[in-house]
């Protein structure tokens, strides 16, 4: 074999890389285990323990935070993750549409903000209307909104009509935010998020799997991508103002301490003042205060002067220059915000104070405060970020810190040149979502509209910033109103069952390969499979992927294809040995002759994966990337590493008597001489009948659409004792038509129950009926003397997590993948008959799964929902099935070159008979794995695995009786046409 040295070096490097990245998962799991032991089930205590160590270096000069970021994440279905409810800033939407100083309007808006934040069952617009009509009984909203929304709001419109229009506007803004969030999260990494609209227009549910950096997620979700460029003050220009503020704040702190020491009097006046400040801040009427690490409702106590809150008070230092006021501990930012708001009248009207976006020290404690200068009559930014047309993360010159390069449109470029020309020698602050990312000094006028955002970014931070800017600006800000840790949707029992079934399946597969080819060749295959699994996990760790059930499907498919590649090689070696060649020669020719079939089949599957990765989102993209990695690794292990093992042993005169045969394989596999072409007519008729029956079933029985596609209702239910989600699901299934999902949320005695039962029905009675059914199903879990209503904490109606455009994109990706595979096969096999045969067979494979799901979902003893895993199963089947077709066609191509005078029918039959042993061996090994998982894997994965079983069986049939006969018929017609032309 050529390039042995390169293969050895590459394998060693890949092994070391895999070990390096997998080691972070091992270390992270160890610290997670320590946290569990320390917390003893208390989630808050566990997070506190991990947070306390987050900036400590624990492994290879990496902090615990960095170690946890490099772990292989597990998805919502396997581990759970972060459950977040986001709320669109409805106040900002209503205020921006009104653009009014009407005091009654603003008072109603402020009161609505306070009510909404305290919690209410009514949505924001309903609360606003109630408050406005109470404050202004004769007030008409049309007088406010007809000025700025004259094309939609008539001056004579009633309040009902205006409210309906405002609801539409808020829904439009919510849809924009939903799409922007979906794009951001999809670019965030290889994850399988769950994003759903809630019944309140301004709220969105987001679930992100395997999150180890909640703060990064919060920044990602809450940022509105509001990019601004601000002029700045030199801190020395504000020295006199800071001196006065320091004196007044010192007096205030002394008075506070004195009052606290003498008596514990009422603080109603102070609270009223703080409420007013909060109201102004929420309405964005004043940019002085930017809350950072300030808890909502937290009582702020001032016990020292302004300057004493600073670690480095640059404003009080002689000779200080630049826009940085000083550095403040994150524990003191709330107090600094309070004082800046309280004494804002001291400063010039155009001063705006904003915090830096990231801490400046390694322990992530201190933040910079910047002094910005408002521009123009509105005293706002000098330039808005909507002029930015593109953004790209890149490393600075000579390997410096990462930055983000921006390109502006023509009007932005012109304005930017004017600003930078006027501010030479001063700093321009680049602000995103209210935080200063950097404030570089302007050295010269910048023409052309190109500029950089610098800020000592890590690669991850730079990519996140590029992601946020590219995803687009939200039309309104969002805030997190609820945040929980959710348990795995599959449940711990299902995960345990799945792990056990996977181990059993591997053991059965290992035994089967040894029975087929003998102990030594079988163990070589098994070693290659384990190495394939190791390399795949290492690559996933390197990419910081999140492993989900669809991702595991991709790994299973890549393992199946690794088995197939090894079986293909071993069968060719057996053929060469049967032809009388020596073992060394048979090995060499076996690997050489099997190479083209393995290469073509793997490459067609990788093409599928690339198309799905480009066009798919969420679970589909996760499946595709895992598949691509697995296929690339399986090609390395099967084609090169196993050959190195054999050649190494043979060079030492070991393994010289291998036959690649056993008594078992001799007993069941003999010479075949089936006439597949002749018998294909009967099979095609049977397939035609099945297609007709399936079409009828789809129109009558339909498919069991899961919550992913239909949406449903979520109920947060808290019991008085811990419960298992599988017990909850089993108890409710008879009452809710087998359409139930339950996951742990927050603690072991609290679950979220999701169902799409009666989702199409409307009316007040539907909710009551569903609660009654929940009560009947969960009666054994309900505390005596209580009702189900006492246990239900909240209920929400949610939209589908798989939107219509996602479904459309998935099928578009599948269609494009089929076309690309057809084009590739045409280029490799030089006849479009092969392409048509392949696409026809794959179409039947896909439709067979859909048809059988429609026919069987009401009679099978397990759930057969059409959900994200169902889509993943279909993709897996396509990837697996293409293998069979390519292997047969590769043998046809080989025989046409070896036997040019042999008839076409005989060529096809001989090719299929020659590869039949490989087809049976690969099919049997895959089916054995599937059956083991089907039996031992638990209910949660049975639907997915059953779809795989259908696909493997049908795919094998279509390879023999559809793909090849169709190709044969088309090629025969081509031959006949050539004869007539002559």
Phi, psi and omega in degrees: 000134179282159175059035179300317182300316179298315181298318180296311180298316180299318180295319179295316179298316180297322178296315180295320178297316180297316178298318181300309184287326177290335180297330178294323177295319180296313180296316179299319178295323179297316179290327177295321178294318177299320180295320178298316180295320180293318186279334180054045176094351179273108185296320180297320179293322178297312179297323178297319179297312181293321179296323182294334181259358191300326182261004178276140176282122187239343185201121176050043179067015175260141175283164180299324178299317179291323178298313181294329178291335183265002178291157167287119179278149174254143187285178178303325183285335184256325184233337189095200181173220185250124179253118186231133170253120181259145178238126175295142178287083182297328179298319179296320180297311182295320182291319182291327178288330182277314181051055185226156174255016180306118185296323180292321177298312182294324177295317178298320180293318180296316180295324179294321178299314181297314180299315184296321182287333177284345179106128179205147178282344179271153178281173188297316185293323177298315179297318181298316180298317180300316181291319182294316182289336175284317181287322181233080184304328181260005185288146180236120182296335180297328179296332181273313190270341181291340180288313184266342182235045185301333181284346182238333183246117177282148178301335182264006184295144177282166177299325177300316181293319180294317180298320179298320178293319179296323177297318178298318179296317180294321177298319178298316178296319179297321178296319176300314180296320179300314182292319179295317179297317180299319179293316180299311184295323180295323178281345184297330180164186181277082182234169176237078185283164173241114182237122183222143172277139178266173185292334173278124190304329187271005185242144181226135176263130177231129174239123181242130186277151168054037185282128175247352179232076183302325183295321178297321180292318179301316179297320181296317186282322188273344180291135180263004181061036179271092183270133181219152176242119186245144166287161184230158170269148164279129188302334179293334178292338184255009186304316182296321180293320179293324178298315179296318180297320181296321179294314182291321179292328177294317176297319181296317180296321179296318179295321178297315181296320180295315181295322181291327183282328186274314184206156180256066186280173181294149182236033183297321182295317180297317180297321179296321179296317181294322177298319180297318178298314180300319180298316178300316183295319182294327179275003180057032177280345181214128183265005180298319186260124174235098184303132178222117183060033180253117182285141180295131179082002181289134178278123183264126179245123179262116182236010175205170184286168183304313185294332183287345178280351184264137173284318176229094182276085183302327183295339180261001180264138179293138176078009179293141179223163180095174187272357184279119180288320181166184178244141185228142175294145180298340179283344184248003184295327180296319179294319178296317177302316182299314182293322178297322178288320184294323185246033182293337181290346179291323191272161173304153186294339183264009178281134174228129179256132179220150182272152170291154188279342183219153178295155185261352182247164185293329181276004174057051184247320190253136179241147178272146173249130184250147175254113182254159180243120178293150185242142175076187183293332179273356180051047181249202180291154178288332181206135178273155184282355180290355176278350181282124182259339181204154178217144181212127177283136181205159177275141181294175182296145177057038173070023180284186183299159182287153179216172178239120180273135181242149173236132182253159174285177188297317181292321178295319180298319180295314180294322180296320178297319179295315182296309183295328178294326182276342186251023180301130182091352179246170181264145171247123181271131176259114190243130177235122180053039174087358180247140179278116179275322176198160179220071183286151175283144178272117180267331180202166177297135182252112178258163174092351175074017177251133180206170183238146169258114178249157181179030181054046183286147163281164177304321182294318179295321178295318178295320178297319180294316176302316180302311182297317181292321180288327183293340178104161182273134174286146180285347176207155177289162175231155175223154178277121179258342178208137182219125181222160170264127181253147177280173181294137181291336178281340183085148181298324180295318181294321179294317179298315178299319180296319179296315180298316181295324179293319178296315179298317180299317178297318180298316179297318179297318179298317179296319183296318180294324177292324178292330182283316191238359183102165188296311185292306177301323179296318180288331174297315176300314182296321176297320178297322179294317179295319178296321177300315180297317180296312180296321180296314178298321178297317179294319178298321178295319180297323179276000183053046181282159174253123185272124179235178178301315174299326176295320176296326176300319177297322178292319179298317180297317180294325176293320178298320179288330174294318175301314183299318180297317179293319178297317180300316179296314183294324178293322177292323176298318178298320178297317181293322177295321179294335178280001175095010181279157176290164182298316180300314181292321180295320177297314181299312182288326179298312178295319182295314183287334180276345188301313186297319180295317180294316181299311183295316182293319178293320182292321177297323178291322177295322176302315177302313181299319180296316179299316180294324179292326181284314187263337182278168176224164172057235184299325182293317178293320177299318176300314185296316182292319177298319180296313181301313179299314183297320181293316179300318180291320181296325178297317179297312185289319185284316188274325187251310187291317178297324179293321176300321179297311180298314183294325178296316181289319180294327179294340178258017180060035174254159176056035184282348185247024178290137179246345183059023178229151174224168176299326180294312183292325178293327183287325186257341181243122180231188175290132181252148178214048180284147175263083184294323182297317181294314184284348182295334181299316180296318181295319180296324176296316179297320178295320178300316178297316180299318180298316180298313180299319181294320178298317178299317180297320180296326180280335182258300181279329182070198178242153179276085184292128179279176181298331179304327184262329189258339193081181181178207178236139177251133175237121172272116185239126179247123179261170180272357178215156178301145179227158175260135184297328180294323178293321179296314180297315181296324180291326185268338184308315180296335184269334186243030172059041176060019184246073185221139168229142177225137174224150175290139180221117179085298182216170187288347179258009180234131182230156170251119180260125180242137178210147173252017177295130181063027184292333181280347185268143181242169177117156183294330183289340183295315180298317179297318180295319179294319178296324178295317178295321176299318180297319179294316183290328185257019186301328180287344180263344184281134179296133179307136181090351178248164176247173179299329180295331177290336182265335181284119180275325180196160176218145182215147171264129185240152176277175180293142177278341174253102181288165182300322181291331177292318178296316180299316179295324180296314180288327175297316179298319180296317179296314180297322179298317178298316179297315181296321177297319178298318179295318180296316180297323177298317181291328183275324186255356171059030176204126184290347176299321178297320181295313181297317179300318180295309182296320179298314181294317180295325177296319178293319178303313181295314182293329181299320179294314179299314181297314180292328175296321179292319182288329192251350190295339180270348185245341182288148183282007177224162183294138177233063180281148172269104183222196183298324181289331176296316177298318179297323180296318179297317179297321178298318182296316179300315180296322180288316188293327181300330179303310181304313184297315183294321180298316179295314181295327177297321179289324176299314179300317180296315182292328178295328178282323181284322185233072185295338182267354181287143181296152185296319180298316180295322179300314181294314180297317179297320180296315181291323177292323181293327181262004184295320179300317177296318180299315181293315182299313180295315180299316181296316181296320179291318180295323177300315178299314182296317181296320178300315180292323180297321182280314188259352190278351180088165185295328189298329184250001186295321180299313180299313183292325178295321176299320177298318180298316177302313184297320181294315181295309181295320179299321177296317180297314183290332176298320184274324191244000177236299186301307183292312178300322178296313178299318179300314183297316180293320179290327177294318177298322178296318179297314180298321180294321178297319179296319180293322180296328178288000000 
